[in-house]
Amino acid sequence: MTQKILVLNSGSSSLKYQLFDVDGDKYTVVAKGLAERIGIEGAFVSIKIGDGEKQIKEMPLPTHQEAIKEVLDLLLSGPLNSLDELSGVGHRVVHGGEYFSHSVLINNDVVGKIEELCALAPLHNPAAILGIKAIQNLLPNVEQVAVFDTAFHQTMPEEAFMYALPKEQYKNYHIRRYGMHGTSHLYVSRQAIKLLGNPEHSKIITCHIGNGASITAVKDGKCIDTSMGFTPLAGVVMGTRSGDIDPYIPLYIMKTQNKSIDEVDKMLNKQSGMLGLCGLSDNRDVEVKYFAGDRDAIVAMQVYSYSIVKYIGAYIAAMGGVDAIVFTGGVGENGAEVRKLVCDRLAYLGISLDAEANKKRGQTIAISTPESKVKVFVIPTDEELIIAQDTIKLI
């Protein structure tokens, strides 16, 4: 008897979804799609049923709540006759803090703890809660599972996750590096190991680059370090997030510009990054201006790619080498120019980029030449599969 599992993956400006038919160990995607550019001009919802053509519906999507409603309506127009057919719903939740080191069945206590952690993932945890509560209202008897981005990073050693703050900040307030995008880094690192021929030992750097972005060092299949920290604000430059900055800058802004904590929070999370540098947060829009010679877009792309290169270099040092670099996420899978800018700066490693292969979009492919000393792969992430598998295990 097959079961139908719906997976909702809420990002800061997107909502991916997949509907699975599960028969034993066989997971078949019945339908999938996404709501894209949520809160941004030009929003749309798409659905692809089986091997059919992708259908796209353009409409304003001011918040995730509207996006989820449109997704459910699309599923009811074909793949599902009723929402009662669903056996379970799995949700990607970015931040589990120290409450959750593995996936859990969702109840009111779990929802409360996820809400507590909203301050640590202000662009994502609230979106996940919207999805959870929407399903609770529509399908109160269907079990839901939360799968946490932070779980894969629990293997980091103390030297990687501890901050040099007074000890009580960790002991009493659990301030430490957690990392995000864990399901994505887990999936693509496993796939990269397969592409390398399943060696016993491996050193892989996975670059999940989208509106949010993080870089992870994966040694022998386990995370040893990752760029995001206590919150998703840390690390490389992102669509609207600043990434790493001097920690005194927020204090300086508050002191000199009379801004509140909430105003600075909004600035760093929603008004910075690529948006702050060139006025655009979507990499596709930035690339148009970049190739048109727009000075701000050129600087933004240079700052963006340079921040990625620095983390890759740091993780090569941390692991004592690298066998493969993986690009994934919306930009990593489709942004040929970003990949080129990064790889060009890493040519000293003996990386040789295949220009034709690098033009490919959204498919698993080696974009390094056969003689390249370090393999470079593009691997489309499949966080949804990991989430579906954990959902089945728990329900």
PEGILIN-V897873 format. One record per helix or strand of 2 or more residues. SS is the DSSP state (hx for helix, st for strand). FROM is the first residue (numbers start at 1). TO is the last residue. If there is no record, write none. Layout:
BEGIN
ss: {SS,SS}
from: {FROM,FROM}
to: {TO,TO}
END
This chain:
BEGIN
ss: {st,st,st,st,st,hx,hx,st,st,hx,hx,st,hx,hx,hx,hx,st,st,st,hx,hx,hx,hx,hx,st,hx,hx,hx,hx,st,st,hx}
from: {3,14,26,44,55,64,83,86,104,108,125,143,151,158,167,182,203,213,222,249,261,273,283,295,324,329,336,347,355,365,375,383}
to: {10,23,36,49,58,76,85,93,105,120,138,148,155,161,171,195,209,219,226,257,270,278,291,319,328,334,345,349,358,366,378,394}
END
